[in-house]
Amino acid sequence: MSVLLISTYEMGRQPFGLASPAAFLEKAGFDVVCLDLSIQRLDRDAVERAALVAFYLPMHTAAQIALNVLDKVMVWNPDAHVCSYGLYAPASAKVMQQHGACTILGGEFEEGLVRLAQRICSPVQASPNNADQTSECQPENNIEGKRQVEPTISLKRQQFQTPRRNNLPALTEYAHLTTSNGTRRTVGYTETTRGCKHLCRHCPVVPIYGGQFRIIQPEVVLADIEQQVVAGAEHITFGDPDFLNGPKHAVKIVTSLHKRYSHLTYDVTVKVEHLLAYPALLSTLRETGCVFVTSAIESVDNRVLEILDKGHTRDDFFEVVRLFREEGLALQPTFVAFTPWTTLDSYADLLSTLIELNMINNVPSIQLAIRLLIPAGSCLLEVPEVNRLIGEFEPRSLGYPWRHSDSRVDELQREIQTTIEHAGNSTDRPGIFARICERLGPRLEQPIALPEVPNIKPWATIPYLSEPWYC
């Protein structure tokens, strides 16, 4: 029997959350099988042979998909010990347990997975110093073995291993980058840190890390990138919640990376506060191959920003746009466009702002339809106003439902979502944006004259990933 690691969805990326624990488990002597269900089919034979089946849940969508897969796993292998791990594992814990999961691991999960595997199935003839020597597991299928003894959330500092990517689909199966001149690049993915210094109330990182972050050793990051370059990667997405949580750490990695692979490009995610705190680092990012930076702007309404505790203002967003224009670096803003505090007029203001800043092509269309998610454990539940407006927790949606006090806002969100879904893989962001403006116009009690969508620079001049940033 073996350990089966399953990823259901991770935004078109080859899952670091499978490759990293696979390295830990293989070093401990376990036979590891990885399945990425965004590309591969669920392998019944792999499920039936597994003593431990562990679902990687880095995001809400992944957790929702995992529920259906978990039910099938329990039918195919009722004796397997099922675990969920990752950022959304604690948030979805109760529901996962109701569907058969026995162990929940959040935070730094690699060592916890090894301890769990050692507890429920002892590797025969395994050598901790030989990563290539594996053996069958002898499962302990008793009640005690099903009870969790590992901490649900661990922030213990780990010595990371170079991720094992040899049993994952090829990088060419995942999202690609379209560059500013329209060429396509194969994309790899890695992480340099986990957690975040900041405490944004709607962020899923905060309930787990509580303002702390953990560094992945530079030599491990560079070794991981090197193996992906060998496998064909021409661009790297750094998946840190905030790449500049540790600015010296970040600079060390990208400068070393650029020296080794001057042709390699990359993208990062950085908070507005850090973009304003370290403006000089924008030059470093651009000079070392960064082609765009994702930043969670979330709203241009200062009241919403305050409720979410984002730590920046509308004017700060304007300043960041100015800094990026001066530096010649592309900014990709993300938004939570629909909240209980969004009004038709404030949504119109968001669209007008993007037109004014000539940022329509910089924003993935799906960002204009995102609705505030309130999962279990969210820090938003600490806000009295939020508790007054939410309903009972919904297990299938893994969140607390809410309705807007103005039904027209909810109707608008649904129509925009449908418009974007019907557009499919269209890269005509200005065209989709224009249709969104058309949806909004008739709903305004005092119509606001939305500026005409200007002649925008061609879409291909802004680098973008074929799988847009989502949640």
BELQUI-V805231 format. One record per residue. N is the residue number from 1. RES is the residue in three letters. SS is DSSP state (@ for helix, = for strand, . for the rest). PSI is psi as a letter, one per 30 degrees, with the letter a starting at -180 (* if undefined). Layout:
[[N,RES,SS,PSI] [N,RES,SS,PSI]]
This chain:
[[1,MET,.,l] [2,SER,=,l] [3,VAL,=,k] [4,LEU,=,j] [5,LEU,=,k] [6,ILE,=,k] [7,SER,=,k] [8,THR,.,e] [9,TYR,.,k] [10,GLU,.,h] [11,MET,.,h] [12,GLY,.,g] [13,ARG,.,k] [14,GLN,.,k] [15,PRO,.,j] [16,PHE,@,e] [17,GLY,@,f] [18,LEU,@,e] [19,ALA,@,e] [20,SER,@,e] [21,PRO,@,f] [22,ALA,@,e] [23,ALA,@,e] [24,PHE,@,e] [25,LEU,@,e] [26,GLU,@,e] [27,LYS,@,e] [28,ALA,.,f] [29,GLY,.,g] [30,PHE,=,k] [31,ASP,.,j] [32,VAL,=,k] [33,VAL,=,k] [34,CYS,=,k] [35,LEU,=,k] [36,ASP,=,j] [37,LEU,.,f] [38,SER,.,f] [39,ILE,.,e] [40,GLN,.,l] [41,ARG,.,l] [42,LEU,.,k] [43,ASP,.,j] [44,ARG,@,e] [45,ASP,@,e] [46,ALA,@,e] [47,VAL,@,e] [48,GLU,@,f] [49,ARG,@,f] [50,ALA,=,k] [51,ALA,=,e] [52,LEU,=,k] [53,VAL,=,j] [54,ALA,=,k] [55,PHE,=,k] [56,TYR,=,k] [57,LEU,.,i] [58,PRO,.,f] [59,MET,.,l] [60,HIS,@,e] [61,THR,@,e] [62,ALA,@,e] [63,ALA,@,e] [64,GLN,@,e] [65,ILE,@,e] [66,ALA,@,e] [67,LEU,@,e] [68,ASN,@,e] [69,VAL,@,e] [70,LEU,@,e] [71,ASP,@,e] [72,LYS,@,e] [73,VAL,@,e] [74,MET,@,f] [75,VAL,@,e] [76,TRP,@,e] [77,ASN,.,i] [78,PRO,.,f] [79,ASP,.,f] [80,ALA,.,k] [81,HIS,=,j] [82,VAL,=,k] [83,CYS,=,k] [84,SER,=,k] [85,TYR,=,l] [86,GLY,.,a] [87,LEU,.,e] [88,TYR,.,g] [89,ALA,.,e] [90,PRO,.,e] [91,ALA,.,e] [92,SER,.,g] [93,ALA,@,e] [94,LYS,@,e] [95,VAL,@,e] [96,MET,@,e] [97,GLN,@,e] [98,GLN,@,f] [99,HIS,.,g] [100,GLY,.,f] [101,ALA,.,k] [102,CYS,.,e] [103,THR,=,k] [104,ILE,=,k] [105,LEU,=,j] [106,GLY,=,l] [107,GLY,=,b] [108,GLU,.,j] [109,PHE,.,f] [110,GLU,@,e] [111,GLU,@,e] [112,GLY,@,e] [113,LEU,@,e] [114,VAL,@,e] [115,ARG,@,e] [116,LEU,@,e] [117,ALA,@,e] [118,GLN,@,e] [119,ARG,@,e] [120,ILE,@,f] [121,CYS,=,k] [122,SER,=,k] [123,PRO,=,k] [124,VAL,.,k] [125,GLN,.,h] [126,ALA,.,k] [127,SER,.,j] [128,PRO,.,f] [129,ASN,.,g] [130,ASN,.,j] [131,ALA,.,f] [132,ASP,.,f] [133,GLN,.,j] [134,THR,.,l] [135,SER,=,l] [136,GLU,.,l] [137,CYS,=,k] [138,GLN,=,j] [139,PRO,=,k] [140,GLU,.,i] [141,ASN,.,i] [142,ASN,.,l] [143,ILE,@,e] [144,GLU,@,e] [145,GLY,@,f] [146,LYS,@,f] [147,ARG,.,k] [148,GLN,.,k] [149,VAL,.,f] [150,GLU,.,k] [151,PRO,.,k] [152,THR,.,e] [153,ILE,=,k] [154,SER,=,k] [155,LEU,.,g] [156,LYS,.,k] [157,ARG,.,k] [158,GLN,.,l] [159,GLN,.,j] [160,PHE,.,l] [161,GLN,.,l] [162,THR,.,k] [163,PRO,.,k] [164,ARG,.,j] [165,ARG,.,g] [166,ASN,.,f] [167,ASN,.,g] [168,LEU,.,l] [169,PRO,.,l] [170,ALA,.,l] [171,LEU,@,e] [172,THR,@,f] [173,GLU,@,f] [174,TYR,.,a] [175,ALA,.,k] [176,HIS,=,l] [177,LEU,=,k] [178,THR,=,k] [179,THR,.,l] [180,SER,.,f] [181,ASN,.,g] [182,GLY,.,f] [183,THR,.,l] [184,ARG,=,k] [185,ARG,=,k] [186,THR,=,k] [187,VAL,=,k] [188,GLY,=,l] [189,TYR,=,k] [190,THR,=,l] [191,GLU,.,k] [192,THR,.,f] [193,THR,=,l] [194,ARG,=,l] [195,GLY,=,a] [196,CYS,.,k] [197,LYS,.,f] [198,HIS,.,l] [199,LEU,.,h] [200,CYS,.,k] [201,ARG,.,f] [202,HIS,.,f] [203,CYS,.,k] [204,PRO,.,f] [205,VAL,.,e] [206,VAL,@,e] [207,PRO,@,f] [208,ILE,@,e] [209,TYR,@,f] [210,GLY,.,h] [211,GLY,.,g] [212,GLN,.,l] [213,PHE,=,l] [214,ARG,=,k] [215,ILE,=,k] [216,ILE,.,k] [217,GLN,.,k] [218,PRO,@,e] [219,GLU,@,e] [220,VAL,@,e] [221,VAL,@,e] [222,LEU,@,e] [223,ALA,@,e] [224,ASP,@,e] [225,ILE,@,e] [226,GLU,@,e] [227,GLN,@,f] [228,GLN,@,e] [229,VAL,@,e] [230,VAL,@,e] [231,ALA,.,g] [232,GLY,.,g] [233,ALA,.,k] [234,GLU,.,f] [235,HIS,=,k] [236,ILE,=,k] [237,THR,=,k] [238,PHE,=,j] [239,GLY,.,g] [240,ASP,.,k] [241,PRO,.,e] [242,ASP,.,j] [243,PHE,.,f] [244,LEU,.,g] [245,ASN,.,e] [246,GLY,.,i] [247,PRO,@,e] [248,LYS,@,e] [249,HIS,@,e] [250,ALA,@,e] [251,VAL,@,e] [252,LYS,@,e] [253,ILE,@,e] [254,VAL,@,e] [255,THR,@,e] [256,SER,@,e] [257,LEU,@,e] [258,HIS,@,e] [259,LYS,@,e] [260,ARG,@,e] [261,TYR,.,i] [262,SER,.,f] [263,HIS,.,f] [264,LEU,.,k] [265,THR,=,l] [266,TYR,=,l] [267,ASP,=,l] [268,VAL,=,l] [269,THR,=,k] [270,VAL,.,k] [271,LYS,.,k] [272,VAL,@,e] [273,GLU,@,e] [274,HIS,@,e] [275,LEU,@,e] [276,LEU,@,e] [277,ALA,@,e] [278,TYR,.,h] [279,PRO,.,f] [280,ALA,.,f] [281,LEU,@,f] [282,LEU,@,e] [283,SER,@,e] [284,THR,@,e] [285,LEU,@,e] [286,ARG,@,e] [287,GLU,@,f] [288,THR,.,g] [289,GLY,.,g] [290,CYS,=,k] [291,VAL,=,f] [292,PHE,=,l] [293,VAL,=,k] [294,THR,=,k] [295,SER,=,k] [296,ALA,=,i] [297,ILE,=,e] [298,GLU,=,e] [299,SER,.,l] [300,VAL,.,g] [301,ASP,.,j] [302,ASN,@,e] [303,ARG,@,e] [304,VAL,@,e] [305,LEU,@,e] [306,GLU,@,e] [307,ILE,@,e] [308,LEU,.,f] [309,ASP,.,h] [310,LYS,.,f] [311,GLY,.,g] [312,HIS,.,l] [313,THR,.,l] [314,ARG,@,e] [315,ASP,@,e] [316,ASP,@,e] [317,PHE,@,e] [318,PHE,@,e] [319,GLU,@,e] [320,VAL,@,e] [321,VAL,@,e] [322,ARG,@,e] [323,LEU,@,e] [324,PHE,@,e] [325,ARG,@,e] [326,GLU,@,e] [327,GLU,@,f] [328,GLY,.,h] [329,LEU,.,k] [330,ALA,=,k] [331,LEU,=,k] [332,GLN,=,j] [333,PRO,=,k] [334,THR,=,l] [335,PHE,=,l] [336,VAL,.,i] [337,ALA,.,f] [338,PHE,=,j] [339,THR,.,l] [340,PRO,.,f] [341,TRP,.,g] [342,THR,.,k] [343,THR,.,l] [344,LEU,@,e] [345,ASP,@,e] [346,SER,@,e] [347,TYR,@,e] [348,ALA,@,e] [349,ASP,@,e] [350,LEU,@,e] [351,LEU,@,e] [352,SER,@,e] [353,THR,@,e] [354,LEU,@,e] [355,ILE,@,e] [356,GLU,@,e] [357,LEU,.,f] [358,ASN,.,h] [359,MET,.,g] [360,ILE,@,e] [361,ASN,@,f] [362,ASN,@,f] [363,VAL,.,j] [364,PRO,.,k] [365,SER,@,e] [366,ILE,@,f] [367,GLN,@,f] [368,LEU,@,g] [369,ALA,.,f] [370,ILE,.,k] [371,ARG,=,k] [372,LEU,.,k] [373,LEU,.,k] [374,ILE,.,i] [375,PRO,.,l] [376,ALA,.,k] [377,GLY,.,f] [378,SER,.,k] [379,CYS,@,f] [380,LEU,@,f] [381,LEU,@,f] [382,GLU,@,f] [383,VAL,.,j] [384,PRO,@,e] [385,GLU,@,e] [386,VAL,@,e] [387,ASN,@,f] [388,ARG,@,f] [389,LEU,@,f] [390,ILE,=,l] [391,GLY,=,a] [392,GLU,=,k] [393,PHE,=,k] [394,GLU,=,j] [395,PRO,.,e] [396,ARG,.,e] [397,SER,.,f] [398,LEU,.,h] [399,GLY,=,l] [400,TYR,=,k] [401,PRO,=,l] [402,TRP,=,k] [403,ARG,.,k] [404,HIS,.,k] [405,SER,.,f] [406,ASP,.,j] [407,SER,@,f] [408,ARG,@,f] [409,VAL,@,e] [410,ASP,@,e] [411,GLU,@,e] [412,LEU,@,e] [413,GLN,@,e] [414,ARG,@,e] [415,GLU,@,e] [416,ILE,@,e] [417,GLN,@,e] [418,THR,@,e] [419,THR,@,e] [420,ILE,@,e] [421,GLU,@,e] [422,HIS,@,f] [423,ALA,@,f] [424,GLY,.,b] [425,ASN,.,g] [426,SER,.,k] [427,THR,.,g] [428,ASP,.,i] [429,ARG,@,e] [430,PRO,@,e] [431,GLY,@,e] [432,ILE,@,e] [433,PHE,@,e] [434,ALA,@,e] [435,ARG,@,e] [436,ILE,@,e] [437,CYS,@,e] [438,GLU,@,e] [439,ARG,@,e] [440,LEU,@,e] [441,GLY,@,e] [442,PRO,.,f] [443,ARG,.,f] [444,LEU,.,k] [445,GLU,.,e] [446,GLN,.,j] [447,PRO,.,k] [448,ILE,.,k] [449,ALA,.,j] [450,LEU,.,k] [451,PRO,.,k] [452,GLU,.,k] [453,VAL,.,j] [454,PRO,.,l] [455,ASN,.,j] [456,ILE,.,k] [457,LYS,.,k] [458,PRO,.,k] [459,TRP,@,e] [460,ALA,@,f] [461,THR,@,f] [462,ILE,.,j] [463,PRO,.,k] [464,TYR,=,l] [465,LEU,=,k] [466,SER,.,f] [467,GLU,.,j] [468,PRO,.,l] [469,TRP,.,k] [470,TYR,.,b] [471,CYS,.,*]]
